[in-house]
Amino acid sequence: MNAVAWSLTGAVLAGGESRRMGRDKAGLDWEGAPLWRRQLNVLRGAGADPVFVVRRNGQPRLGERVRQRHDTIANAGPLAGLHAALVALPTRWLAVLAVDMPQIDADWFCWLGQFCRPGIGAVARAPSGFEPLAAIFPREAAVLAAAHLRRGDRSLQHLVAALVQMRRLIAVTLPASGSGRVLNWNTPTDAGMTAPPIQVSAVRSRALTA
């Protein structure tokens, strides 16, 4: 993953209220382990060190030895979690992964890492929009994230669009074969579903020629 692997922090965003799921999604089972642990291992596999989980204030700890950060701004959705991770960033890049995206693996971040440069991260762009909850942000994104929060704009899509315009993020076209990777688990029905296998090499080669 070029230079990114040597300066990459990983953050699992697990501060949602999980209303539609009916329980904390971080604790859902994935192949015998809770989702939060599975996602931390994905980030470690991509070369991230350190890794931590971002939670809302008041949520229970996920483990005694798990590094955790907390939203510094209440009721601001996932943008608050991203901001909390960025302001605590000890490295040049931040790999962000939502706790409810179990189809993302380490190869996904290795793929995005190919497009990163100093001061520039990478995000996949699907027909429905950007995928900011499985992306690599440069630490320079912290300033703009804070500005959006101050003016009450909580949209991650707006933030990413602005970062792309500022050339702080490279938007990489996600081929149709990769669409199953970016599915979220939002309801109990979703939690029993898996996406068909996707060949990472195919996703990589098509993106590079997009």
N, C-alpha and C positions, 0 to 999 in steps of 0.2 A: 504494500500500500504506500510506497514511496515514503517521503518525509513525514507524512501524517501519522504513521504507525509509531513514530518515535516521540510524538508530542500530542497525544490524544487522550482526553478524559472522556469517560462514559457516564451518562446520566439516564436512569430509568425514571420516566415520569409516571408516578403512581399516586397522584393526589386527587383524582376525580371522585365524585360522590357516588357513582355507580348506581344511580336510581333505577335505570331500566334493568340492570342485572339483578338488583335486589340484595347484593352483598358486595363486599370489597373485591374488586376484580384482581387485585394483587395476590390474593390468596387462592385463586382458582387453580385447579390441578392441571398440569401439562406433563404427561408421561411420568407421573409419580413425583413431581416437584411443583412447588408453587410458581406461578407465572413470574413473580418478581425475581426469583432466583434464576429461572431460565433466562430472563432478559439480561441480567447481570453477566451470566456466563457467555451470552452472545457477544456482549460488548468486550469482555475480556478476550474472547476468541478473535476479535477484530484488532486486537493490539492495544485496547484502551487501558490505561493505568494512570491515575486511580479510577475506580468506578464507584458510583453511589446512587442512592434512590432519593428522589424528591417527593415529599409528602406535604399535605396541608397541615397547618398547625392543629393539634388536637387529635390527629390520627395516631393509632397505636404503632409502636415500633415493629419492624418486620423481623428483627433478629438482633441479638445482643452485639454481634460483631459486624453488623452491616452499617456502613457509612451512610448517614442520612443528612439531607438538607431539607429546609422547609421554605415554603412560599413566604416571601417578605411582604406581599400584597394579597389581601384576602379577596375571595370571590372574583378573581380575574381569570379563571380557567387555566388551560394549559400554558398560556403565555406567561403567567406568573411562575409556573414551574420552570419554564425555559429561562426566564430572567434570573431566578434563584440559582440555577446551575451556571449560567454565564458569569454572574458576578463573583462566584466562588472558583472560577476556572484557573487552575494552576498551569495549564498547558496552552498551546497555540490554537488547538481545535477542540470542539465538543461534539461527540457523537450522542445524539438524542434518540431514545427509543421509548415509545409509549408501552406501558405494561400490558396493554390489551391488543398487541399486534404480534401474535405468536408465530406468524409465518415468516417473519424477518429473521435472517440468520447472519452469521459473521461475514459471509461472502457478500451480502448486500452492502455492508460498510466498506469492504475492500474494493468493491466496484465503484462506489461513490468517491472513495479516497483517491482514485486515479485522476479525478478532475480537480482536486484541491491544490491550491498554491498558497504561498505566504499571504495571509490576510484574506483568503478566499476559501469558502466552503462549497458544499455541493448538496443539491436537493433534487429528488426525482419529481418530474412533472407528468402527471397522468391527464387524460382528457377532462377529468372532473376538477382538476386543480393541482396544486403543489402537495407534496407529502412531507410536511415539516416535522412530523412526529417519528420519522425514521430518516434523519438527515444529519449532516455534519456542518456545524456552524463555526465560523472563526470567532475568536474572542472579541474582535472588534464589533461584533453584532450586539454586544451588551448595551452600548450607548443608545442605539436605535430602539432596542426592546424597552429600555427604561422610558424613552421619550413617548413611545406608543402607550405605555401604561399610564403615564402622567396625564395624557390627554383623553384617556378613557377608551382608546381603541384596542380592544382585546383580541382582534382577529389575527390569527397566525398567518392566514392567507395574505392579509394586507402587509404584515411585517415582511414576509418572504418576498412578496412582489417588490417592496421597496429595496430590500437587500439585493435582489437581482438587478434592479435598475442601477443601484450604486456599485455594481460589480463586486459585491461582497459575497455573493453566492452565484454559483454556476447552476443553471437549471438544465437537468439532463432528462431527455425524453424517455419515459418508461414505455417499453414495447407492450403490446397487448398480452404477450405471454407472461409478463410480470405482474399483471393486475391482481392476481390472487394473493400476492405477497402482502399487499397493503390493506387487507381486510382487517377491520376491528371486531373484537368481541364486545358487543353492547348488550345482548340479551342472553338468557339461558339457552335459547335455541342456537345462537351463534357459537356458544361454548362447546357444542358437540360437533362442530364442523371443522374440516381441514381443507385447505386448497390443494389442487393437484400439484404434483411435483413440477418444478420449473428448473430448466437447465440454466445455471448461472452464466455459463459461457455464451449461451445464446443471447441472454439479456445484455451481457457486456458488449458483445460484438455489434449488436444492432444499435445500442446506445452510442457507441463510438462513431458510428457512421450516420447518426441522425443529424 
